[in-house]
Amino acid sequence: MTADDSYGRLDDDDYPAYTMGRAAEMLGTTQGFLRALGEARLISPLRSAGGHRRYSGYQLRIAARARELVDQGTPIEAACRIVILEDQLEEAQRINAEHRRAAESANPTAAA
């Protein structure tokens, strides 16, 4: 991948564009906190060719939510579980909305 190719991927929410140091700086937390989220299996950063952790925008949002809960006094294990459940709920609601739209478009008289 050339530098020109990677610029187009920066808008990709799943592209691991951020180093651990940059991710910690952006979140206002420590690298140890990010490691703890990895150990708790909340986020699994990809590894660069040199073995360094790389985080995506999506992973940073998940980590930010966990940090918010921890800052409010929630133990890290519980915060990770809460974030996982919130993420699963959001995905289920998205899928339900898609099914609802598909059903309405297949039978437009039922929606009226």
C-alpha positions as CSV (number, residue, x, y, z in Angstrom):
1,M,0.0,0.0,0.0
2,T,1.4,3.4,-0.9
3,A,0.9,6.6,1.0
4,D,-1.6,7.7,-1.6
5,D,-3.6,4.6,-1.1
6,S,-3.7,5.0,2.7
7,Y,-5.1,8.6,2.5
8,G,-8.4,7.3,1.0
9,R,-8.7,4.8,3.9
10,L,-8.7,7.4,6.6
11,D,-12.4,7.9,6.3
12,D,-12.9,4.1,6.8
13,D,-14.1,3.6,10.3
14,D,-12.5,0.2,10.5
15,Y,-9.1,1.2,9.2
16,P,-6.5,0.9,12.0
17,A,-5.0,4.4,11.4
18,Y,-4.0,5.3,15.0
19,T,-1.0,4.2,17.0
20,M,-1.4,3.4,20.6
21,G,0.3,6.6,21.7
22,R,-1.9,8.7,19.4
23,A,-5.0,6.8,20.5
24,A,-4.3,7.4,24.2
25,E,-3.6,11.0,23.5
26,M,-6.8,11.5,21.6
27,L,-8.8,9.8,24.4
28,G,-7.0,11.6,27.2
29,T,-6.0,8.3,28.8
30,T,-3.0,6.1,29.2
31,Q,-1.6,3.4,27.0
32,G,-2.1,1.1,30.0
33,F,-5.8,1.8,29.9
34,L,-5.9,0.8,26.2
35,R,-3.9,-2.4,27.0
36,A,-6.5,-3.2,29.8
37,L,-9.3,-2.9,27.3
38,G,-7.5,-5.3,25.0
39,E,-7.0,-7.7,27.9
40,A,-10.7,-7.5,28.7
41,R,-11.4,-8.2,25.0
42,L,-13.4,-5.1,24.5
43,I,-11.2,-4.0,21.6
44,S,-8.6,-6.0,19.7
45,P,-6.2,-3.7,18.0
46,L,-4.5,-4.9,14.8
47,R,-0.7,-5.1,14.8
48,S,1.6,-3.4,12.4
49,A,4.3,-5.3,10.6
50,G,6.6,-4.2,13.5
51,G,4.1,-5.6,16.1
52,H,2.8,-2.2,17.3
53,R,-0.9,-1.9,18.2
54,R,-3.1,0.1,15.7
55,Y,-6.6,1.3,16.4
56,S,-9.5,2.2,14.2
57,G,-11.9,5.1,14.7
58,Y,-14.6,2.6,15.7
59,Q,-12.3,1.1,18.4
60,L,-11.6,4.6,19.7
61,R,-15.3,5.4,20.1
62,I,-15.7,2.1,22.0
63,A,-12.7,2.9,24.2
64,A,-14.0,6.4,24.8
65,R,-17.3,5.0,26.1
66,A,-15.5,2.6,28.4
67,R,-13.4,5.4,29.7
68,E,-16.5,7.5,30.4
69,L,-18.0,4.6,32.5
70,V,-14.7,4.0,34.3
71,D,-14.4,7.7,35.1
72,Q,-17.9,7.5,36.6
73,G,-16.6,4.8,39.0
74,T,-17.6,1.6,37.1
75,P,-15.1,-1.2,37.4
76,I,-13.3,-1.8,34.0
77,E,-14.7,-5.3,33.6
78,A,-18.3,-4.0,34.1
79,A,-17.7,-1.1,31.9
80,C,-16.5,-3.4,29.1
81,R,-19.6,-5.6,29.5
82,I,-21.9,-2.5,29.4
83,V,-20.2,-1.2,26.2
84,I,-20.5,-4.7,24.6
85,L,-24.2,-4.8,25.4
86,E,-24.8,-1.3,24.2
87,D,-23.1,-2.1,21.0
88,Q,-25.1,-5.3,20.5
89,L,-28.3,-3.4,21.2
90,E,-27.5,-0.7,18.7
91,E,-26.7,-3.4,16.0
92,A,-30.0,-5.2,16.8
93,Q,-32.0,-2.0,16.5
94,R,-30.3,-1.2,13.2
95,I,-31.1,-4.7,11.8
96,N,-34.8,-4.4,13.0
97,A,-35.1,-1.0,11.3
98,E,-33.8,-2.5,8.1
99,H,-36.2,-5.4,8.3
100,R,-39.1,-3.0,9.0
101,R,-38.2,-0.8,6.0
102,A,-37.9,-3.9,3.8
103,A,-41.3,-5.2,5.0
104,E,-42.9,-1.8,4.4
105,S,-41.6,-1.5,0.9
106,A,-42.7,-5.1,0.1
107,N,-46.2,-4.3,1.3
108,P,-46.9,-0.6,1.1
109,T,-50.6,-0.9,2.0
110,A,-49.8,-2.3,5.4
111,A,-47.8,0.8,6.3
112,A,-50.8,3.1,5.6
